[in-house]
Amino acid sequence: MAQLRTERLLLRPALPTDAEALHAIFVQPAAMAYWSRPPHKDLAETREWLDGMIAIPEGAGEDFIVTLNDRVIGKAGLWRFPEIGFILDPAFWGQGLAREALEAVIARAFAVHRLPQVHADVDPRNDRCLALLSRLGFRETGRAARTWQVGGVWCDSVYLRLDAADWSQRTA
């Protein structure tokens, strides 16, 4: 799998040694507030999640560890084509880093993988994520109730899509 470089970030393949750095993110309630599972209880849970990320079959998806100055600050990628996902340590929110990482992932999805579109499934309470995806050109395609059960609580979904043609026009 390739590495992606942006102005400030390196997005690289996940390694088993990333478990502790990811765990430091995945235990934070703020980081996990709208994730598909509650904060991780122990390092073993994070290792299991990371093993799944590493094991994504070639051609099925492409997920990257996001680093800033050699420090793991999150992950971004297409965990299963064509669905995008990301998480950053809250200490790095509000600096444009998620946008920078997602722009690199999206550009690669369209240029290298030739995906016709990229999808997102977002908790409607996650205003920051919805605003970011909107700025990147994603459009809402639908909503559904009670799509995820996280920690015994049902959550809803907002479905979004970004078409390759729209991305091409935005970046031309």
TARAPE-V365505 format. One record per residue. N is the residue number from 1. RES is the residue in three letters. OMEGA is omega in whole degrees, 0 to 359 (NA if undefined). NEAR is the number of other ideal C-beta (glycine too) atoms within 10 Angstrom. Layout:
n | res | omega | near
N | RES | OMEGA | NEAR
N | RES | OMEGA | NEAR
//
This chain:
n | res | omega | near
1 | MET | 183 | 14
2 | ALA | 168 | 11
3 | GLN | 177 | 11
4 | LEU | 177 | 20
5 | ARG | 174 | 11
6 | THR | 180 | 16
7 | GLU | 184 | 7
8 | ARG | 191 | 13
9 | LEU | 166 | 21
10 | LEU | 173 | 17
11 | LEU | 186 | 26
12 | ARG | 177 | 17
13 | PRO | 178 | 16
14 | ALA | 177 | 22
15 | LEU | 176 | 11
16 | PRO | 181 | 9
17 | THR | 177 | 9
18 | ASP | 187 | 20
19 | ALA | 184 | 21
20 | GLU | 180 | 11
21 | ALA | 177 | 18
22 | LEU | 180 | 23
23 | HIS | 178 | 19
24 | ALA | 176 | 16
25 | ILE | 188 | 23
26 | PHE | 175 | 25
27 | VAL | 184 | 16
28 | GLN | 179 | 16
29 | PRO | 180 | 9
30 | ALA | 180 | 12
31 | ALA | 187 | 19
32 | MET | 186 | 19
33 | ALA | 183 | 14
34 | TYR | 179 | 19
35 | TRP | 183 | 17
36 | SER | 176 | 13
37 | ARG | 180 | 13
38 | PRO | 176 | 15
39 | PRO | 181 | 16
40 | HIS | 182 | 21
41 | LYS | 182 | 10
42 | ASP | 182 | 10
43 | LEU | 179 | 16
44 | ALA | 178 | 11
45 | GLU | 178 | 17
46 | THR | 178 | 21
47 | ARG | 179 | 17
48 | GLU | 178 | 12
49 | TRP | 180 | 17
50 | LEU | 177 | 23
51 | ASP | 177 | 12
52 | GLY | 178 | 12
53 | MET | 180 | 18
54 | ILE | 185 | 14
55 | ALA | 179 | 9
56 | ILE | 181 | 19
57 | PRO | 177 | 7
58 | GLU | 181 | 7
59 | GLY | 180 | 8
60 | ALA | 181 | 11
61 | GLY | 181 | 18
62 | GLU | 184 | 22
63 | ASP | 185 | 22
64 | PHE | 167 | 26
65 | ILE | 179 | 22
66 | VAL | 179 | 29
67 | THR | 176 | 19
68 | LEU | 182 | 19
69 | ASN | 178 | 8
70 | ASP | 178 | 6
71 | ARG | 176 | 10
72 | VAL | 180 | 21
73 | ILE | 178 | 21
74 | GLY | 177 | 26
75 | LYS | 177 | 24
76 | ALA | 177 | 26
77 | GLY | 177 | 28
78 | LEU | 187 | 23
79 | TRP | 169 | 17
80 | ARG | 179 | 15
81 | PHE | 1 | 16
82 | PRO | 186 | 16
83 | GLU | 181 | 14
84 | ILE | 176 | 25
85 | GLY | 180 | 20
86 | PHE | 173 | 22
87 | ILE | 177 | 20
88 | LEU | 172 | 20
89 | ASP | 180 | 21
90 | PRO | 178 | 15
91 | ALA | 183 | 13
92 | PHE | 177 | 16
93 | TRP | 173 | 14
94 | GLY | 181 | 10
95 | GLN | 181 | 13
96 | GLY | 184 | 13
97 | LEU | 178 | 21
98 | ALA | 178 | 24
99 | ARG | 180 | 15
100 | GLU | 179 | 17
101 | ALA | 182 | 27
102 | LEU | 177 | 25
103 | GLU | 179 | 18
104 | ALA | 180 | 21
105 | VAL | 182 | 21
106 | ILE | 179 | 23
107 | ALA | 179 | 14
108 | ARG | 180 | 18
109 | ALA | 182 | 23
110 | PHE | 185 | 19
111 | ALA | 185 | 13
112 | VAL | 184 | 10
113 | HIS | 177 | 14
114 | ARG | 176 | 8
115 | LEU | 178 | 19
116 | PRO | 180 | 11
117 | GLN | 174 | 16
118 | VAL | 183 | 26
119 | HIS | 173 | 17
120 | ALA | 175 | 24
121 | ASP | 189 | 15
122 | VAL | 173 | 20
123 | ASP | 184 | 19
124 | PRO | 177 | 16
125 | ARG | 184 | 12
126 | ASN | 184 | 16
127 | ASP | 182 | 11
128 | ARG | 180 | 11
129 | CYS | 180 | 21
130 | LEU | 179 | 19
131 | ALA | 179 | 10
132 | LEU | 181 | 18
133 | LEU | 176 | 25
134 | SER | 178 | 12
135 | ARG | 178 | 10
136 | LEU | 177 | 20
137 | GLY | 178 | 17
138 | PHE | 177 | 27
139 | ARG | 178 | 12
140 | GLU | 179 | 15
141 | THR | 180 | 12
142 | GLY | 179 | 9
143 | ARG | 176 | 11
144 | ALA | 179 | 12
145 | ALA | 173 | 9
146 | ARG | 181 | 9
147 | THR | 181 | 15
148 | TRP | 171 | 16
149 | GLN | 184 | 11
150 | VAL | 180 | 15
151 | GLY | 179 | 9
152 | GLY | 181 | 6
153 | VAL | 178 | 8
154 | TRP | 178 | 10
155 | CYS | 179 | 18
156 | ASP | 179 | 14
157 | SER | 165 | 17
158 | VAL | 180 | 21
159 | TYR | 181 | 17
160 | LEU | 180 | 22
161 | ARG | 172 | 18
162 | LEU | 180 | 24
163 | ASP | 180 | 16
164 | ALA | 181 | 16
165 | ALA | 178 | 11
166 | ASP | 178 | 15
167 | TRP | 180 | 22
168 | SER | 178 | 11
169 | GLN | 181 | 10
170 | ARG | 186 | 12
171 | THR | 181 | 12
172 | ALA | NA | 5
//
